[in-house]
Amino acid sequence: MLNPLTRIRHIVERRARAKAVLTYGRDRPDFDCDLSFTEASKRFPSRNELYAYLHRYFFTRLPQPLREHRAYFEQNGRGFGEAAFHSMWYLLLREFRPTRLLEIGVFRGQVISLWALIGRTLSLPIDIRCISPFSQVSDQVSAYPVSNYLEDVMQNFRHFDLPPPGYCKALSTDPEAIAYLQQTPLDCIYIDGGHDYEVVLSDYRNSVAALNSGGLLVMDDSSLDTDFAPPVFAFAGHPGPSRVAREFADRELTHLAGVGHQNVYRKA
């Protein structure tokens, strides 16, 4: 049990973070515009400015059902992430209109259900797939408390009245997962699986091979060693994904933009 002083400190810190979330970027009248992802990345070329723009976009322009989706996943530990990422996915799908999307590494289904909800909002037919062990598999930087997340994912899809996603229940490095990834060319892949360097590198190489020409690759937790200075409610990433992004993705793909600890690439 926490002692009283530690408990008070945690309360103060939570309140400070909550205030920062509401006020971050509020003093920028130039953020009061609705840009495409490409336009936003050009108008706000620094990682910090683009992140702040997308953060404010969440509160001022993102469709209400998508804001409610984020609020739902913030409750009871259903998901991680940051408000700016909901804006990022909305603008990416609105501009590039991918129809076959896959996530590597699923917790309780926040991102894949967001894709489905955006698809419904934009009248965009979407085929959503995912690869995950849906279990307590951990790595050097993360651990998960529940033994089976698959039912959580399906329940969260039902909550939003969304059709269930396709899935492969396996580690991303297992042969059946790689075969599932390669079943059909994909328009967008989100790498959010294991954080160890060797696993991320395997996911990266397999994903690039599975992408259509012009397809999007988004890498989570990959902005260490960049100029991104995260606000108090955000962070820059982990060593494994960041190293793969710097050593391979930055050199082999077209880097569209960095949004917080996520990086968006396009296959030539």
C-alpha positions as CSV (number, residue, x, y, z in Angstrom):
1,M,0.0,0.0,0.0
2,L,1.3,3.5,-0.9
3,N,2.1,5.8,1.9
4,P,0.1,9.0,2.2
5,L,2.8,11.3,0.7
6,T,3.3,9.0,-2.3
7,R,-0.4,8.8,-2.8
8,I,-0.7,12.6,-2.8
9,R,2.2,12.9,-5.3
10,H,0.5,10.4,-7.6
11,I,-2.8,12.4,-7.4
12,V,-1.0,15.6,-8.2
13,E,0.9,14.1,-11.1
14,R,-2.3,12.6,-12.6
15,R,-4.1,16.0,-12.3
16,A,-1.1,17.7,-14.0
17,R,-1.2,15.2,-16.9
18,A,-4.9,15.6,-17.3
19,K,-4.6,19.4,-17.4
20,A,-1.8,19.1,-19.9
21,V,-3.9,16.9,-22.2
22,L,-6.6,19.5,-22.3
23,T,-4.4,22.6,-22.7
24,Y,-1.6,21.2,-25.0
25,G,-1.6,23.2,-28.3
26,R,-4.5,25.3,-27.3
27,D,-2.6,28.6,-27.8
28,R,-2.0,27.9,-31.5
29,P,-4.7,29.5,-33.7
30,D,-2.9,28.2,-36.8
31,F,-4.1,24.7,-35.7
32,D,-7.7,25.7,-36.3
33,C,-7.8,24.1,-39.8
34,D,-8.7,20.8,-41.3
35,L,-5.8,19.5,-43.3
36,S,-5.0,16.2,-44.9
37,F,-2.2,14.1,-43.4
38,T,0.2,15.2,-46.2
39,E,-0.8,18.8,-45.9
40,A,-0.4,18.8,-42.1
41,S,3.1,17.1,-42.3
42,K,4.2,19.8,-44.7
43,R,2.7,22.8,-42.8
44,F,4.0,21.5,-39.5
45,P,7.3,19.7,-40.5
46,S,8.7,19.3,-36.9
47,R,7.6,16.3,-35.0
48,N,6.5,18.4,-32.1
49,E,4.3,20.7,-34.1
50,L,2.7,17.9,-36.0
51,Y,2.0,16.0,-32.8
52,A,0.5,19.1,-31.2
53,Y,-1.7,19.8,-34.3
54,L,-3.1,16.3,-34.3
55,H,-3.6,16.4,-30.6
56,R,-5.7,19.6,-30.9
57,Y,-7.5,18.1,-34.0
58,F,-8.8,15.3,-31.7
59,F,-10.6,17.8,-29.5
60,T,-11.7,20.2,-32.2
61,R,-12.4,18.3,-35.5
62,L,-12.3,14.6,-35.1
63,P,-15.8,13.1,-35.6
64,Q,-17.6,12.5,-32.3
65,P,-17.9,8.7,-32.6
66,L,-14.1,8.5,-32.8
67,R,-13.7,10.6,-29.7
68,E,-16.1,8.4,-27.9
69,H,-14.2,5.4,-29.0
70,R,-11.0,6.8,-27.4
71,A,-12.9,7.5,-24.2
72,Y,-14.2,4.0,-24.1
73,F,-10.7,2.5,-24.4
74,E,-9.3,4.8,-21.8
75,Q,-11.6,3.3,-19.2
76,N,-10.6,0.3,-17.1
77,G,-7.3,-0.2,-18.9
78,R,-8.8,-1.2,-22.2
79,G,-6.1,0.4,-24.2
80,F,-3.0,2.6,-24.4
81,G,-2.0,5.2,-27.0
82,E,-2.6,9.0,-27.1
83,A,-5.3,11.2,-28.5
84,A,-3.1,12.3,-31.4
85,F,-3.0,8.8,-32.8
86,H,-6.8,8.7,-33.3
87,S,-6.4,11.8,-35.4
88,M,-3.4,10.3,-37.2
89,W,-5.4,7.2,-38.2
90,Y,-8.4,9.2,-39.3
91,L,-6.4,11.5,-41.6
92,L,-4.4,8.5,-43.0
93,L,-7.5,6.5,-43.9
94,R,-9.3,9.6,-45.2
95,E,-6.5,10.5,-47.5
96,F,-4.9,7.2,-48.6
97,R,-8.1,5.0,-48.3
98,P,-6.4,1.7,-47.6
99,T,-8.9,-1.2,-47.8
100,R,-6.8,-4.2,-46.5
101,L,-5.2,-3.4,-43.1
102,L,-3.3,-5.6,-40.6
103,E,-2.0,-5.0,-37.1
104,I,0.9,-7.1,-35.7
105,G,0.4,-7.2,-31.9
106,V,-3.1,-6.7,-30.5
107,F,-3.9,-5.9,-26.9
108,R,-7.7,-5.4,-26.6
109,G,-8.4,-4.2,-30.1
110,Q,-8.3,-0.4,-29.8
111,V,-6.5,0.3,-33.1
112,I,-8.3,-2.4,-35.3
113,S,-11.7,-1.4,-34.0
114,L,-10.8,2.2,-34.6
115,W,-10.0,1.3,-38.2
116,A,-13.4,-0.4,-38.6
117,L,-15.2,2.6,-37.1
118,I,-13.3,5.1,-39.3
119,G,-14.2,2.9,-42.3
120,R,-17.9,3.1,-41.3
121,T,-17.6,6.9,-40.8
122,L,-16.0,7.4,-44.2
123,S,-18.1,4.7,-46.0
124,L,-14.8,2.9,-46.8
125,P,-15.0,-0.9,-47.1
126,I,-12.2,-2.3,-45.0
127,D,-10.8,-5.8,-44.6
128,I,-9.2,-5.9,-41.1
129,R,-6.8,-8.6,-40.0
130,C,-4.4,-9.0,-37.1
131,I,-1.7,-11.3,-35.8
132,S,-1.2,-11.7,-32.0
133,P,-0.8,-14.4,-29.4
134,F,-3.6,-12.8,-27.4
135,S,-1.8,-13.9,-24.2
136,Q,0.6,-12.9,-21.5
137,V,3.7,-13.1,-23.8
138,S,6.1,-10.4,-22.6
139,D,9.4,-8.9,-23.7
140,Q,12.1,-6.6,-22.4
141,V,9.9,-3.6,-21.8
142,S,6.3,-4.9,-21.4
143,A,4.1,-7.4,-19.6
144,Y,0.4,-8.1,-19.8
145,P,-1.8,-9.3,-16.9
146,V,-4.6,-11.2,-18.7
147,S,-4.2,-14.7,-20.1
148,N,-6.5,-14.4,-23.1
149,Y,-7.3,-11.1,-24.9
150,L,-9.1,-12.5,-27.9
151,E,-12.5,-12.5,-26.2
152,D,-11.8,-8.9,-25.0
153,V,-11.2,-7.9,-28.7
154,M,-14.4,-9.5,-29.9
155,Q,-16.4,-8.0,-27.1
156,N,-15.1,-4.5,-27.9
157,F,-16.0,-5.0,-31.5
158,R,-19.5,-6.0,-30.5
159,H,-19.7,-2.9,-28.2
160,F,-19.4,-0.7,-31.3
161,D,-21.5,-3.0,-33.5
162,L,-18.6,-3.8,-35.8
163,P,-18.0,-7.0,-37.8
164,P,-15.3,-9.1,-36.2
165,P,-11.7,-8.9,-37.6
166,G,-9.8,-11.7,-39.2
167,Y,-7.0,-13.0,-37.0
168,C,-4.1,-15.4,-36.6
169,K,-3.5,-16.4,-33.0
170,A,0.3,-16.9,-33.0
171,L,3.6,-15.1,-32.4
172,S,4.4,-12.9,-35.3
173,T,7.6,-14.9,-35.9
174,D,5.8,-18.2,-36.1
175,P,5.5,-19.8,-39.6
176,E,1.7,-19.7,-39.5
177,A,1.7,-16.0,-38.7
178,I,4.2,-15.2,-41.5
179,A,2.0,-17.3,-43.9
180,Y,-1.1,-15.4,-42.8
181,L,0.7,-12.1,-43.3
182,Q,1.6,-13.1,-46.9
183,Q,-1.9,-14.4,-47.9
184,T,-2.8,-11.2,-49.8
185,P,-1.0,-7.9,-50.6
186,L,-1.9,-5.4,-47.9
187,D,-2.4,-1.6,-48.1
188,C,-1.5,-0.8,-44.5
189,I,0.4,-2.6,-41.8
190,Y,0.8,-1.4,-38.2
191,I,3.7,-3.0,-36.3
192,D,2.9,-3.0,-32.6
193,G,4.1,-6.4,-31.5
194,G,7.2,-7.5,-29.5
195,H,9.6,-4.7,-28.7
196,D,12.9,-6.8,-28.8
197,Y,15.1,-5.7,-31.7
198,E,15.2,-9.1,-33.4
199,V,11.4,-9.5,-33.3
200,V,10.8,-6.0,-34.6
201,L,13.3,-6.5,-37.4
202,S,11.6,-9.7,-38.4
203,D,8.2,-8.0,-38.3
204,Y,9.5,-5.1,-40.4
205,R,11.0,-7.3,-43.1
206,N,8.0,-9.5,-43.4
207,S,5.7,-6.5,-43.4
208,V,7.6,-4.7,-46.2
209,A,7.4,-7.8,-48.3
210,A,3.6,-8.1,-47.7
211,L,2.8,-4.5,-48.6
212,N,1.4,-3.3,-51.9
213,S,3.4,-0.7,-53.8
214,G,2.4,2.6,-52.2
215,G,1.2,0.8,-49.0
216,L,1.6,2.4,-45.6
217,L,3.7,1.0,-42.8
218,V,3.3,2.5,-39.3
219,M,5.8,1.6,-36.6
220,D,4.9,2.0,-33.0
221,D,7.3,3.0,-30.2
222,S,9.9,4.1,-32.7
223,S,10.9,7.8,-32.1
224,L,13.9,7.5,-29.7
225,D,16.9,9.4,-31.0
226,T,14.7,11.8,-32.9
227,D,14.0,15.5,-32.2
228,F,10.6,14.6,-30.7
229,A,10.2,16.2,-27.2
230,P,7.2,14.5,-25.7
231,P,4.8,16.4,-23.4
232,V,4.2,14.9,-19.9
233,F,1.4,12.6,-21.1
234,A,3.4,11.1,-23.9
235,F,6.7,9.3,-24.6
236,A,9.2,8.8,-27.4
237,G,9.3,5.0,-27.7
238,H,11.5,2.0,-26.9
239,P,15.0,1.0,-28.1
240,G,14.2,-2.0,-30.3
241,P,11.5,-0.4,-32.6
242,S,13.5,2.9,-32.7
243,R,16.7,1.1,-33.8
244,V,14.9,-0.8,-36.6
245,A,13.2,2.5,-37.7
246,R,16.6,4.3,-37.8
247,E,18.7,1.5,-39.3
248,F,16.2,0.2,-41.9
249,A,12.8,2.0,-42.4
250,D,14.3,5.5,-42.5
251,R,16.7,4.3,-45.3
252,E,14.5,1.9,-47.3
253,L,11.0,3.5,-47.2
254,T,9.6,7.0,-47.7
255,H,9.1,8.6,-44.3
256,L,5.9,10.6,-44.4
257,A,6.0,11.9,-40.9
258,G,6.6,11.1,-37.2
259,V,3.6,11.4,-34.9
260,G,4.8,11.1,-31.3
261,H,6.4,7.7,-30.9
262,Q,4.8,6.5,-34.1
263,N,6.4,6.8,-37.5
264,V,4.5,6.6,-40.8
265,Y,6.2,5.2,-44.0
266,R,5.2,4.5,-47.5
267,K,6.5,1.7,-49.7
268,A,7.9,3.1,-53.0
